[in-house]
Amino acid sequence: METWIYFINPPRDDFAETLTPAEEEAWGRHWTRIQGLYLEGWVILVGPTLGRVNTGVCVFEAADEADARAFMEGDPTIAEGFATGDLRPFRVSLLRGRDEAAVRERLGR
């Protein structure tokens, strides 16, 4: 499996504060879908940036770029045009709970 990241770019600043009913409904389905994919083991990390620009971030695993693109494009917020997605390959270089021992050894701490 490869690691990927996609950014969910909202259509405007202050998006979380100005959701329309249709957007709120789509984001509800997005959240339900993400939680299911998390329980299935696909999702590593997910969440929004805070402040005026509410970009969403999803780090996940997929077999290849085609599967990663299908994963991202299956997001209802992207599929239905409520947001745009930006997919990129991603490498987790340091992960709390996974890498402390190796880093301590390399740094002699």
VMD Tcl script that draws the C-alpha trace (Angstrom):
set ca {
  {0.00 0.00 0.00}
  {1.07 3.55 -0.72}
  {0.30 6.61 1.39}
  {-1.60 9.54 -0.13}
  {-2.94 12.89 0.99}
  {-5.79 14.85 -0.42}
  {-6.83 18.35 0.39}
  {-10.50 19.31 0.28}
  {-10.64 22.91 -0.85}
  {-13.87 24.69 0.08}
  {-15.50 27.16 -2.33}
  {-15.02 30.21 -0.07}
  {-13.35 31.54 3.07}
  {-15.18 31.08 6.37}
  {-16.81 28.04 4.85}
  {-17.51 26.22 8.12}
  {-19.37 29.30 9.38}
  {-21.43 29.83 6.20}
  {-22.60 26.34 5.17}
  {-25.81 26.22 3.18}
  {-28.28 23.42 4.00}
  {-27.18 21.47 0.89}
  {-23.51 21.84 1.83}
  {-24.21 20.81 5.40}
  {-26.00 17.67 4.18}
  {-23.11 16.76 1.82}
  {-20.54 17.34 4.57}
  {-22.58 15.07 6.84}
  {-22.35 12.28 4.26}
  {-18.65 13.04 3.82}
  {-18.10 12.60 7.58}
  {-20.07 9.33 7.70}
  {-18.07 7.99 4.73}
  {-14.71 9.02 6.22}
  {-15.55 7.38 9.55}
  {-16.45 4.13 7.78}
  {-13.22 4.18 5.75}
  {-11.30 4.87 8.96}
  {-12.84 1.80 10.60}
  {-11.96 -0.25 7.50}
  {-8.30 0.75 7.91}
  {-7.92 3.11 4.93}
  {-7.65 6.43 6.77}
  {-4.56 7.38 8.79}
  {-5.43 10.98 9.69}
  {-8.23 13.37 8.81}
  {-9.33 16.84 9.85}
  {-9.92 20.44 8.81}
  {-7.65 23.41 9.07}
  {-9.13 26.08 11.30}
  {-9.50 29.81 10.80}
  {-10.80 31.60 7.73}
  {-9.65 28.93 5.25}
  {-11.16 25.56 6.17}
  {-9.12 23.21 4.00}
  {-9.72 19.56 4.82}
  {-6.84 17.08 4.99}
  {-7.08 13.32 4.58}
  {-4.03 11.03 4.79}
  {-4.87 7.51 3.65}
  {-3.54 4.35 2.05}
  {-4.34 3.02 -1.40}
  {-2.78 0.45 -3.72}
  {-1.88 2.95 -6.43}
  {-2.75 6.35 -7.88}
  {-5.88 5.08 -9.63}
  {-7.25 3.71 -6.36}
  {-6.22 6.87 -4.51}
  {-7.98 9.04 -7.08}
  {-11.12 6.89 -6.85}
  {-10.97 7.22 -3.05}
  {-10.78 11.02 -3.26}
  {-13.33 11.38 -6.05}
  {-15.76 9.18 -4.10}
  {-15.96 11.88 -1.44}
  {-19.47 13.37 -1.78}
  {-18.17 16.91 -1.26}
  {-15.91 16.53 -4.30}
  {-18.15 14.27 -6.40}
  {-21.07 16.69 -6.06}
  {-19.06 19.86 -6.67}
  {-19.23 21.33 -3.15}
  {-15.42 21.35 -2.97}
  {-12.38 20.57 -5.09}
  {-9.78 17.94 -4.28}
  {-6.02 17.98 -4.62}
  {-4.40 14.52 -4.49}
  {-0.69 13.97 -3.83}
  {1.55 11.05 -2.88}
  {2.65 11.37 0.74}
  {5.35 9.93 2.96}
  {4.90 9.80 6.73}
  {8.43 10.62 7.87}
  {7.79 10.78 11.62}
  {4.77 9.38 13.41}
  {4.27 9.73 17.14}
  {4.01 6.30 18.73}
  {5.90 4.67 15.86}
  {9.25 6.41 15.44}
  {10.47 7.63 18.84}
  {12.86 4.74 19.51}
  {14.56 4.97 16.13}
  {14.91 8.76 16.37}
  {16.28 8.57 19.92}
  {18.81 5.99 18.78}
  {19.91 8.11 15.79}
  {20.23 11.22 17.96}
  {21.82 9.39 20.90}
  {19.10 10.45 23.32}
}
mol new
graphics top color blue
foreach p $ca { graphics top sphere $p radius 0.5 }
foreach p [lrange $ca 0 end-1] q [lrange $ca 1 end] { graphics top cylinder $p $q radius 0.2 }
display resetview
